[in-house]
Amino acid sequence: MRTPSRRFASSGLAVALLALAACSDDRSFTNEDLDATAWVSSSVEGETLVEGTQIDLAFQDGQIAVNAGCNTMNGAYTLDNETLLVRNMAQTLQGCPDDLTAQDQWVLGLLESQPRLSLRGDELTMRGAEVDVTVVFDRASP
């Protein structure tokens, strides 16, 4: 399984992000808060992850990289009042089992649906119309 590059997390920014997040339950945040961070799924509502898979997210220099178990998706992102806006999403074209292909598709659908983001502590939640995904800061990132 290919995952987004772990080079995205910068320890100084990551510590600042976590410190700011810990100051309140929910808070406003910007593109700069997400830049150079990596996240891994902790819960999904509205869909079921294929056994043995997770969703990996990374943000770097206005770009988002996502892997949900098979193909890697990349594109540009911005935040607009805590709404995630992605554009020009590209995807690798590995041949995958049907269940992983379906999972890639609903994850891409969530990203393209302009989900609302909320940050609470070290958890980032993307809320779509039918699917919510919570990811936690990936402390393992260099």
N, C-alpha and C positions, 0 to 999 in steps of 0.2 A: 504494500500500500504506500503510495507516495503521499507525503504530507507537505503542507506549506513550509518553506524554509524557516528554520529556527533562528536565523540571524536577525529576525525582525525585532526582538525585544532588547531594548537598551535598559540596563539595570537602573540607571539614574531616573529615567522617565518612568519606568515601571514602578519604582518605589514612590515617586511623586504621585502617580495615578492612584496607587493603593492608599496612600496617606490622605489624599483628597477625598477618595470614596469613603473612607472610614469616618470622615468628619460628619456625615449626615446619612440618613437612611436612603434617600433618593436625591440626586442632584443633577443640575444641568451639566453638560459636558460638550466638548467640541472635537473636531477632527484631530486637533493636537493631542488631546487626551488619549485617543485611540492609537495614534501614530507610534510605530515601533513596539506594538504589543502583539502577543499571541494568546489564543484562548482554546479551550477544549470543552466539548459538551459535557454537561452534568445531568441535564434532564431535557426531555422532549414531551410536549403535550400535543395531541392531535394526530400524531404519527408514531410509529414504532421503529426504532433503529434496528437494522439488520444485526443479528447477533454477532458480537465480536467487533463491531464498528463504533466509531465515534465521529463527531464533526469537529474538524480543526479549522480555526479561523486565524488569519494574521492580517494586520494592517500595517502598511508602510508607505510613506510618501504619497498619500492619496490613492493607494492601490489596496485592494482586498484580495486575498488568496484563501480559497476554501477547498477542503477535501472532506468528502462524506463517505469514503470507503472505496472509491474506485478512481474516478477521474478528478483532476484538479481544475478548479474554476478560478479565473483571475479577471479583474476588471477595475475600473475606477470607482471611487466612492466619495460621497460627501455626506455630511449631516445637515439636515434642515430642521431645526427645532426638535432634535432627537429622533427624527425620521431618517432612516438609512436609505440613501438614494444610490443605486449602483447603475453603471452604464458600461456598455461595450464589454459585457461579460463574454469571455472565451472559455472554452473547455477542451481539455485533452480528449482524445477519442480512443481510449483503450477499450478493447472488447471486455465487457464485464458480464457477470451473471445478471439475469433479469431483475432480481431483487435489488442489487446494487445500482443498476441503471435507473430503476424506479426511485430509489432513495436519492440519487444525484438530482433527479428531476424535481422532486418535491422540495429539496433544499434550494435549488436554483429558483424555483417558483416563489419560495419564501423570500429570498433575497431580492427578487425583482418586484415583489408586492409592496415595496416601501414600508417595511416593518418599523414599528416604533421601538426604540431602544430605551432601556432603563438600566441604570447602573446602581447596584446596591452592594456595598463592600467590594469584594473581589468577584462578584457575579454580574454578568452582562446578559440581559434578556432581550431577545428579538421577538416581538409580538406581531404575528400576521393575523389575517382574518380567520384562518383555520388551524394554524400551527404556531406554537410558542416553543422557542429553543432557548435554554439557559446555558451559557458557557461560563467557565471559570478561568481566571487568569492562569496562564500556564507558567508556573514558577520554574519549570524545568528548562525554559528557554534561556539560551546564553545571552 
